Amino acid sequence: MAVKLQPLEVLYCPVCSLPAEYCEFGPDFEKCKPWLIKNAPELYPDLVKGENKWSWMCFFLHSSGTTSDVKKDEEVKRLPGGKVKKKEKPEVVVEKIVRNKRKCVTIIKGLDMFGIKLSDASKKLGKKFASGASVVKGPTEKDQIDVQGDIMYDLAEFITETWQNVPESAIYFIEDGRKVPAMG
């Protein structure tokens, strides 16, 4: 007498599209929590214990209409393992890399944090300094601007004049492996 096996029913989270058991490893576990408490409380019993706190916050947000508390929660990002990653403060980092002993490339990171479109910025930089400038993916998978030539020390003044929303205090140079304020 053979036992016929039934296919396994997998519960998928509609928020992150992962199986419910793996939501905690997904891109944003905080957004999945309300759905998990309602539809899969047996998977995360510690969430159900904290349900009163969550429902109170939802009630508070709906009744007051403010989202300032939610923005504070968004500034702190939870990494797998429970570690907390704070939101990066916006800053522009400029670095010069020498290649082939004579050729220099100036790398600009962080302009996008100030709402500047990198493709437009690279065009302006290329025209101003009469050199090639392009948007490329850096080693950390973030976009950066590579400009041919050693324009590092002229760059801080140009950035603050061209884009007024970038303060002088937010521009840093990388010199000898250390981050140094550009102005000062």
MARBA-3410 file (N, C-alpha, C, O; in Angstrom, 1 decimal):
184
0.8,-1.2,0.0,0.0,0.0,0.0,0.9,1.2,0.0,1.6,1.5,1.0 ~ 0.9,2.0,-1.1,1.7,3.2,-1.3,1.0,4.4,-0.8,-0.2,4.6,-1.0 ~ 1.7,5.3,-0.1,1.1,6.5,0.4,1.4,7.6,-0.7,2.5,7.8,-1.1 ~ 0.3,8.2,-1.1,0.4,9.3,-2.1,0.8,10.6,-1.4,0.0,11.1,-0.5 ~ 1.9,11.2,-1.7,2.3,12.4,-1.1,1.6,13.6,-1.8,1.4,13.7,-3.0
1.3,14.6,-0.9,0.6,15.8,-1.4,1.6,16.9,-1.5,2.6,16.9,-0.8 ~ 1.4,17.8,-2.5,2.4,18.9,-2.6,2.3,19.8,-1.4,1.3,20.0,-0.8 ~ 3.4,20.4,-1.1,3.6,21.3,0.0,3.0,22.6,-0.3,3.2,23.2,-1.3 ~ 2.1,23.1,0.6,1.5,24.5,0.5,2.5,25.5,1.0,2.8,25.4,2.2 ~ 2.9,26.4,0.2,3.9,27.5,0.7,3.1,28.8,0.7,2.4,29.2,-0.2
3.2,29.5,1.9,2.6,30.8,2.1,3.6,31.9,1.7,4.6,32.0,2.3 ~ 3.3,32.6,0.6,4.1,33.7,0.2,3.6,35.0,0.7,2.4,35.3,0.8 ~ 4.6,35.9,1.1,4.3,37.2,1.6,4.0,38.1,0.4,4.8,38.2,-0.5 ~ 2.8,38.8,0.3,2.6,39.7,-0.8,3.4,41.0,-0.7,3.5,41.7,-1.7 ~ 4.0,41.3,0.4,4.8,42.5,0.5,6.2,42.4,-0.2,6.6,43.2,-1.0
6.9,41.3,0.2,8.3,41.1,-0.3,8.4,40.0,-1.3,9.4,39.8,-1.9 ~ 7.3,39.2,-1.5,7.2,38.1,-2.4,8.1,36.9,-2.1,8.3,36.0,-2.9 ~ 8.6,36.8,-0.8,9.3,35.7,-0.3,8.4,34.7,0.4,7.3,35.2,0.8 ~ 8.8,33.5,0.6,8.0,32.6,1.5,8.0,33.3,2.9,9.0,33.9,3.3 ~ 6.9,33.1,3.6,6.7,33.8,4.9,7.9,33.5,5.9,8.2,34.4,6.7
8.4,32.3,5.8,9.5,32.0,6.7,10.7,32.8,6.5,11.6,32.9,7.4 ~ 10.9,33.3,5.3,12.1,34.1,4.9,11.9,35.6,4.9,12.9,36.3,4.5 ~ 10.8,36.1,5.4,10.6,37.5,5.3,11.6,38.3,6.1,12.0,39.4,5.7 ~ 12.1,37.7,7.2,13.1,38.4,8.1,14.4,38.7,7.3,15.2,39.5,7.7 ~ 14.7,37.9,6.3,15.9,38.1,5.5,15.6,38.9,4.2,16.6,39.1,3.5
14.4,39.4,4.0,14.1,40.1,2.9,14.5,41.6,2.9,15.2,42.0,3.9 ~ 14.2,42.3,1.9,14.7,43.7,1.8,14.1,44.6,2.9,14.9,45.5,3.4 ~ 12.9,44.4,3.3,12.4,45.3,4.4,11.4,44.6,5.3,10.2,44.6,5.0 ~ 11.9,44.0,6.3,11.1,43.2,7.2,10.1,44.0,7.9,9.0,43.5,8.3 ~ 10.4,45.3,8.2,9.4,46.1,8.9,8.1,46.2,8.2,7.0,46.3,8.8
8.1,46.3,6.9,6.9,46.4,6.1,6.1,45.1,6.1,4.9,45.1,5.9 ~ 6.8,44.0,6.2,6.1,42.7,6.2,5.4,42.3,7.5,4.5,41.5,7.5 ~ 5.9,43.0,8.6,5.4,42.6,10.0,3.9,42.6,10.1,3.3,41.7,10.7 ~ 3.2,43.7,9.7,1.7,43.7,9.9,1.0,42.5,9.2,0.1,41.9,9.7 ~ 1.5,42.1,8.0,0.9,41.0,7.3,1.2,39.7,8.0,0.4,38.8,8.0
2.5,39.6,8.5,2.9,38.3,9.1,2.1,38.1,10.4,1.7,37.0,10.7 ~ 1.8,39.2,11.2,1.1,39.1,12.4,-0.3,38.6,12.1,-0.9,37.8,12.9 ~ -0.9,39.1,11.1,-2.3,38.7,10.7,-2.4,37.3,10.1,-3.3,36.6,10.5 ~ -1.5,37.0,9.2,-1.6,35.7,8.4,-0.7,34.6,8.8,-1.0,33.4,8.5 ~ 0.4,34.8,9.5,1.3,33.8,9.9,1.8,34.0,11.3,3.1,34.1,11.5
1.0,34.1,12.3,1.5,34.4,13.7,2.3,33.3,14.2,3.1,33.5,15.1 ~ 2.1,32.0,13.8,2.9,30.9,14.3,4.3,30.9,13.9,5.2,30.3,14.6 ~ 4.6,31.6,12.8,6.0,31.7,12.4,6.9,32.6,13.2,8.1,32.4,13.4 ~ 6.3,33.7,13.6,7.0,34.7,14.4,6.2,35.0,15.7,5.5,36.1,15.8 ~ 6.3,34.2,16.7,5.6,34.4,17.9,6.0,35.7,18.7,5.2,36.3,19.4
7.3,36.1,18.5,7.7,37.3,19.2,7.1,38.5,18.6,7.0,39.5,19.3 ~ 6.7,38.5,17.3,6.0,39.6,16.7,4.6,39.8,17.3,4.1,40.9,17.6 ~ 3.9,38.6,17.6,2.6,38.6,18.1,2.6,39.2,19.5,1.6,39.9,19.9 ~ 3.7,39.0,20.3,3.8,39.6,21.6,3.9,41.1,21.5,3.3,41.8,22.4 ~ 4.5,41.6,20.5,4.7,43.0,20.3,3.6,43.6,19.5,3.7,44.8,19.1
2.5,42.9,19.3,1.4,43.3,18.4,0.7,44.6,19.0,0.3,45.5,18.3 ~ 0.6,44.6,20.3,-0.1,45.8,21.0,0.6,47.1,20.6,0.0,48.1,20.4 ~ 2.0,47.0,20.7,2.7,48.2,20.3,2.5,48.6,18.9,2.3,49.8,18.6 ~ 2.5,47.6,18.0,2.3,47.9,16.5,0.9,48.5,16.3,0.8,49.5,15.6 ~ -0.1,47.9,16.8,-1.5,48.4,16.6,-1.6,49.8,17.2,-2.4,50.6,16.6
-1.0,50.1,18.3,-1.1,51.4,18.9,-0.4,52.4,17.9,-1.0,53.5,17.7 ~ 0.7,52.0,17.3,1.4,53.0,16.4,0.5,53.2,15.2,0.4,54.3,14.7 ~ -0.1,52.1,14.6,-1.0,52.3,13.5,-2.2,53.2,13.8,-2.6,54.1,13.0 ~ -2.8,53.0,15.0,-3.9,53.8,15.5,-3.4,55.3,15.6,-4.1,56.2,15.1 ~ -2.2,55.5,16.1,-1.7,56.8,16.3,-1.5,57.5,15.0,-1.9,58.7,14.8
-1.0,56.8,14.0,-0.7,57.4,12.7,-2.0,57.7,12.0,-2.1,58.8,11.3 ~ -3.0,56.8,12.1,-4.3,57.1,11.4,-5.0,58.2,12.1,-5.7,59.0,11.4 ~ -4.9,58.3,13.4,-5.7,59.4,14.1,-5.1,60.7,14.0,-5.8,61.7,13.9 ~ -3.7,60.8,14.0,-3.1,62.1,14.0,-2.8,62.6,12.6,-2.7,63.8,12.3 ~ -2.5,61.6,11.7,-2.2,62.0,10.3,-0.8,62.4,10.1,-0.4,62.9,9.0
0.1,62.2,11.1,1.5,62.5,11.0,2.3,61.3,10.8,1.9,60.2,11.2 ~ 3.4,61.4,10.1,4.3,60.3,9.8,5.7,60.5,10.4,6.6,59.9,9.9 ~ 5.8,61.4,11.3,7.2,61.7,11.8,7.8,60.5,12.5,9.0,60.3,12.4 ~ 6.9,59.8,13.2,7.5,58.6,13.9,7.9,57.5,12.9,8.9,56.9,13.2 ~ 7.2,57.4,11.8,7.6,56.4,10.8,8.9,56.8,10.2,9.7,55.9,9.9
9.1,58.1,9.9,10.3,58.5,9.3,11.5,58.2,10.2,12.6,57.9,9.7 ~ 11.3,58.4,11.5,12.4,58.0,12.4,12.8,56.5,12.3,13.9,56.2,12.4 ~ 11.7,55.7,12.2,12.0,54.3,12.0,12.7,54.0,10.7,13.5,53.0,10.6 ~ 12.4,54.7,9.6,13.0,54.5,8.3,14.5,54.9,8.3,15.2,54.3,7.5 ~ 14.9,55.8,9.2,16.3,56.2,9.2,17.2,55.1,9.7,18.3,55.0,9.3
16.6,54.2,10.5,17.4,53.1,11.1,17.0,51.8,10.3,15.8,51.5,10.3 ~ 17.9,51.2,9.7,17.6,50.0,8.9,18.2,48.8,9.6,19.3,48.8,10.1 ~ 17.4,47.7,9.7,17.8,46.5,10.3,18.4,45.6,9.3,17.9,45.3,8.2 ~ 19.6,45.1,9.6,20.4,44.2,8.8,20.1,42.8,9.3,19.7,42.6,10.4 ~ 20.3,41.8,8.4,20.2,40.4,8.9,21.1,40.1,10.1,22.2,40.6,10.2
20.5,39.5,11.1,21.3,39.2,12.4,20.9,40.3,13.4,21.5,40.2,14.5 ~ 20.0,41.2,13.1,19.6,42.2,14.1,20.4,43.4,14.2,20.1,44.3,15.0 ~ 21.5,43.5,13.4,22.4,44.7,13.5,21.6,45.9,12.9,20.8,45.7,12.0 ~ 21.9,47.1,13.4,21.3,48.3,13.0,22.2,49.1,12.1,23.4,49.3,12.5 ~ 21.7,49.5,11.0,22.5,50.3,10.1,21.8,51.7,10.0,20.6,51.8,9.6
22.5,52.7,10.4,21.9,54.0,10.4,22.0,54.6,9.0,22.9,54.2,8.2 ~ 21.1,55.5,8.7,21.0,56.1,7.4,22.2,57.0,7.2,22.6,57.7,8.1 ~ 22.8,56.9,6.0,24.0,57.7,5.7,23.6,59.2,5.6,22.6,59.5,5.1 ~ 24.5,60.0,6.2,24.2,61.4,6.0,24.8,61.8,4.7,25.8,61.3,4.2 ~ 24.1,62.7,4.0,24.5,63.1,2.6,25.8,63.8,2.6,26.0,64.8,3.3
26.7,63.3,1.8,28.0,64.0,1.6,28.6,63.6,0.3,28.3,62.6,-0.3 ~ 29.4,64.5,-0.2,30.1,64.3,-1.5,31.5,64.0,-1.2,32.2,64.7,-0.6 ~ 32.0,62.9,-1.8,33.4,62.4,-1.6,34.1,62.5,-2.9,33.6,61.9,-3.9 ~ 35.2,63.2,-2.9,36.0,63.3,-4.2,37.4,62.6,-4.0,38.0,62.8,-2.9 ~ 37.7,61.8,-4.9,39.0,61.0,-4.8,39.7,61.1,-6.1,39.1,61.0,-7.2
41.0,61.1,-6.1,41.9,61.1,-7.3,42.6,59.8,-7.3,43.3,59.4,-6.4 ~ 42.5,59.1,-8.5,43.2,57.9,-8.7,44.2,58.1,-9.8,43.8,58.5,-10.9 ~ 45.5,57.7,-9.6,46.5,57.8,-10.7,46.6,56.4,-11.3,46.7,55.4,-10.7 ~ 46.6,56.4,-12.7,46.8,55.2,-13.4,47.8,55.4,-14.5,47.9,56.5,-15.0 ~ 48.6,54.4,-14.8,49.7,54.5,-15.8,50.7,55.6,-15.4,51.3,56.1,-16.3
50.9,55.8,-14.2,51.9,56.8,-13.6,51.7,58.2,-14.0,52.3,59.1,-13.4 ~ 50.9,58.5,-15.0,50.7,59.9,-15.4,49.2,60.3,-15.5,48.9,61.5,-15.3 ~ 48.4,59.4,-15.9,47.0,59.7,-16.1,46.2,59.7,-14.8,46.5,58.8,-13.9 ~ 45.3,60.6,-14.6,44.5,60.7,-13.4,43.0,60.6,-13.7,42.6,61.0,-14.8 ~ 42.3,60.1,-12.8,40.9,60.0,-12.9,40.3,60.6,-11.5,40.7,60.1,-10.5
39.4,61.5,-11.6,38.8,62.1,-10.4,37.4,61.4,-10.2,36.6,61.5,-11.2 ~ 37.2,60.9,-9.1,35.9,60.2,-8.8,35.1,61.0,-7.8,35.6,61.4,-6.8 ~ 33.8,61.2,-8.2,32.9,62.0,-7.4,31.8,61.1,-6.9,31.1,60.5,-7.8 ~ 31.6,60.9,-5.6,30.6,60.0,-5.1,29.6,60.8,-4.2,30.1,61.7,-3.5 ~ 28.3,60.6,-4.3,27.4,61.1,-3.3,26.6,62.3,-3.8,25.8,62.9,-3.1
26.8,62.8,-5.1,26.0,63.9,-5.6,24.5,63.5,-5.6,23.6,64.4,-5.5 ~ 24.2,62.2,-5.9,22.8,61.8,-6.0,22.1,61.9,-4.7,20.9,62.0,-4.7 ~ 22.8,62.0,-3.5,22.1,62.1,-2.2,21.5,63.5,-2.1,20.7,63.7,-1.2 ~ 21.9,64.4,-2.9,21.4,65.8,-2.8,20.3,66.0,-3.9,19.9,67.2,-4.1 ~ 19.9,65.0,-4.5,18.8,65.1,-5.5,19.4,65.6,-6.9,18.6,66.0,-7.7
20.6,65.4,-7.1,21.2,65.8,-8.4,21.3,64.6,-9.3,21.7,63.6,-9.0 ~ 20.8,64.8,-10.5,20.8,63.8,-11.5,22.2,63.6,-12.0,22.8,64.6,-12.6 ~ 22.8,62.4,-11.9,24.2,62.2,-12.2,24.6,62.4,-13.6,25.6,62.9,-14.0 ~ 23.6,62.0,-14.5,23.9,62.2,-16.0,24.1,63.7,-16.3,24.9,64.1,-17.1 ~ 23.2,64.5,-15.7,23.3,66.0,-16.0,24.6,66.5,-15.4,25.2,67.4,-16.0
24.9,66.1,-14.2,26.1,66.6,-13.5,27.4,66.2,-14.3,28.3,67.0,-14.4 ~ 27.4,65.0,-14.9,28.6,64.6,-15.6,28.7,65.4,-16.9,29.9,65.7,-17.3 ~ 27.6,65.8,-17.5,27.7,66.7,-18.7,28.3,68.0,-18.3,29.1,68.6,-19.0 ~ 27.8,68.6,-17.2,28.3,69.9,-16.8,29.8,69.8,-16.4,30.5,70.7,-16.8 ~ 30.2,68.8,-15.7,31.6,68.6,-15.4,32.4,68.5,-16.6,33.5,69.0,-16.7
32.0,67.7,-17.6,32.8,67.5,-18.8,32.9,68.8,-19.6,34.0,69.0,-20.1 ~ 31.9,69.6,-19.6,32.0,70.9,-20.3,32.9,71.9,-19.6,33.7,72.6,-20.2 ~ 32.7,72.0,-18.3,33.5,72.9,-17.5,35.0,72.6,-17.5,35.8,73.6,-17.7 ~ 35.3,71.4,-17.4,36.8,71.0,-17.3,37.3,70.5,-18.6,38.4,70.0,-18.7 ~ 36.5,70.5,-19.7,36.9,70.1,-21.0,37.6,68.7,-21.0,38.7,68.5,-21.5
36.9,67.8,-20.4,37.4,66.4,-20.3,36.2,65.4,-20.4,35.1,65.8,-20.4 ~ 36.6,64.2,-20.5,35.6,63.1,-20.5,35.0,62.9,-19.1,35.8,62.8,-18.1 ~ 33.7,62.8,-19.0,33.1,62.5,-17.7,31.9,61.5,-17.9,31.1,61.7,-18.9 ~ 31.8,60.5,-17.1,30.8,59.5,-17.3,30.3,59.0,-15.9,31.0,59.1,-14.9 ~ 29.1,58.5,-15.9,28.5,57.9,-14.7,28.8,56.4,-14.8,28.4,55.7,-15.8
29.4,55.8,-13.8,29.7,54.4,-13.7,29.3,53.8,-12.4,29.1,54.6,-11.4 ~ 29.2,52.5,-12.3,29.0,51.8,-11.1,30.3,51.7,-10.3,31.3,51.2,-10.9 ~ 30.3,52.1,-9.1,31.5,51.9,-8.3,31.6,50.5,-7.7,30.8,49.7,-8.0 ~ 32.7,50.3,-6.9,32.9,49.0,-6.3,31.8,48.6,-5.3,31.6,47.4,-5.0 ~ 31.1,49.6,-4.7,30.0,49.3,-3.8,28.6,49.2,-4.5,27.6,49.3,-3.8
28.6,49.1,-5.8,27.4,49.1,-6.6,26.6,50.4,-6.6,25.4,50.4,-7.0 ~ 27.2,51.5,-6.2,26.6,52.8,-6.2,27.1,53.5,-7.4,28.3,53.4,-7.8 ~ 26.3,54.4,-8.0,26.7,55.2,-9.1,27.6,56.3,-8.7,27.5,56.9,-7.6 ~ 28.6,56.5,-9.5,29.6,57.6,-9.2,30.0,58.3,-10.6,29.7,57.7,-11.6 ~ 30.6,59.4,-10.5,31.0,60.1,-11.7,32.5,60.0,-11.8,33.2,60.4,-10.9
33.0,59.5,-12.9,34.5,59.5,-13.2,34.8,60.6,-14.2,34.2,60.7,-15.3 ~ 35.7,61.5,-13.8,36.1,62.6,-14.7,37.6,62.4,-15.0,38.4,62.2,-14.1 ~ 38.0,62.5,-16.3,39.4,62.3,-16.7,40.1,63.6,-16.3,39.7,64.7,-16.5 ~ 41.3,63.4,-15.7,42.1,64.5,-15.3,42.1,64.8,-13.8,41.3,64.3,-13.1 ~ 43.1,65.6,-13.4,43.2,65.9,-12.0,42.5,67.3,-11.7,43.1,68.3,-11.8
41.2,67.2,-11.4,40.4,68.4,-11.2,40.0,68.5,-9.7,39.0,69.2,-9.4 ~ 40.6,67.7,-8.9,40.1,67.5,-7.5,39.9,68.8,-6.7,38.9,69.0,-6.1 ~ 40.9,69.7,-6.8,40.9,70.9,-6.0,40.0,72.0,-6.6,39.6,72.9,-5.9 ~ 39.8,72.0,-7.9,38.9,72.9,-8.5,37.4,72.5,-8.4,36.5,73.3,-8.5 ~ 37.2,71.3,-8.0,35.9,70.7,-8.0,35.0,71.2,-6.9,33.8,71.4,-7.1
35.5,71.4,-5.7,34.7,71.8,-4.6,34.0,73.1,-4.8,32.8,73.3,-4.5 ~ 34.7,74.1,-5.3,34.2,75.4,-5.6,33.1,75.3,-6.7,32.1,75.9,-6.6 ~ 33.4,74.5,-7.7,32.4,74.3,-8.8,31.1,73.7,-8.4,30.1,74.1,-8.8 ~ 31.2,72.7,-7.5,30.0,72.0,-7.0,29.1,73.0,-6.2,27.9,73.0,-6.4 ~ 29.8,73.7,-5.3,29.0,74.7,-4.5,28.4,75.8,-5.3,27.3,76.3,-4.9
29.1,76.2,-6.3,28.5,77.3,-7.2,27.4,76.8,-8.1,26.4,77.5,-8.3 ~ 27.5,75.6,-8.6,26.6,75.0,-9.6,25.3,74.5,-8.9,24.2,74.8,-9.3 ~ 25.5,73.8,-7.8,24.3,73.3,-7.0,24.3,73.9,-5.6,25.1,73.5,-4.8 ~ 23.4,74.8,-5.4,23.4,75.5,-4.1,22.9,74.7,-3.0,23.2,75.0,-1.8 ~ 22.2,73.5,-3.2,21.8,72.7,-2.2,22.9,71.8,-1.6,22.6,71.1,-0.6
24.1,71.9,-2.1,25.2,71.1,-1.6,26.0,72.1,-0.7,26.7,72.9,-1.3 ~ 26.0,71.9,0.6,26.8,72.8,1.4,28.3,72.5,1.3,28.7,71.4,1.1 ~ 29.2,73.5,1.6,30.6,73.3,1.6,31.0,72.3,2.6,32.0,71.5,2.4 ~ 30.3,72.2,3.7,30.7,71.3,4.8,30.4,69.8,4.5,30.9,69.0,5.2 ~ 29.7,69.6,3.4,29.4,68.2,3.0,30.3,67.7,1.9,30.1,66.5,1.4
31.3,68.4,1.6,32.3,68.0,0.5,33.6,67.5,1.2,34.2,68.3,2.0 ~ 34.0,66.3,0.9,35.2,65.8,1.4,36.2,65.3,0.3,35.7,64.8,-0.7 ~ 37.5,65.4,0.6,38.5,64.8,-0.3,39.1,63.5,0.4,39.1,63.5,1.6 ~ 39.5,62.6,-0.4,40.2,61.4,0.1,41.7,61.7,-0.2,42.1,61.7,-1.4 ~ 42.5,62.0,0.8,43.9,62.3,0.7,44.7,61.3,1.6,44.5,61.2,2.8
45.6,60.5,0.9,46.4,59.5,1.7,45.5,58.5,2.4,45.9,58.1,3.5 ~ 44.4,58.2,1.9,43.5,57.2,2.5,42.7,57.7,3.6,41.9,57.0,4.2 ~ 42.7,59.0,3.9,41.9,59.6,4.9,40.9,60.6,4.3,41.1,61.2,3.3 ~ 39.7,60.7,4.9,38.7,61.6,4.5,38.9,63.0,5.2,38.9,63.1,6.4 ~ 39.1,64.0,4.3,39.5,65.4,4.8,38.4,66.4,4.3,38.1,66.3,3.1
38.0,67.3,5.1,37.0,68.3,4.6,37.6,69.1,3.5,38.8,69.5,3.5 ~ 36.9,69.4,2.4,37.4,70.1,1.2,37.6,71.6,1.5,38.7,72.1,1.1 ~ 36.7,72.2,2.2,36.8,73.6,2.6,37.3,73.7,4.0,36.5,73.3,4.9 ~ 38.4,74.3,4.3,38.8,74.5,5.6,40.2,74.2,6.0,40.5,74.3,7.2
END
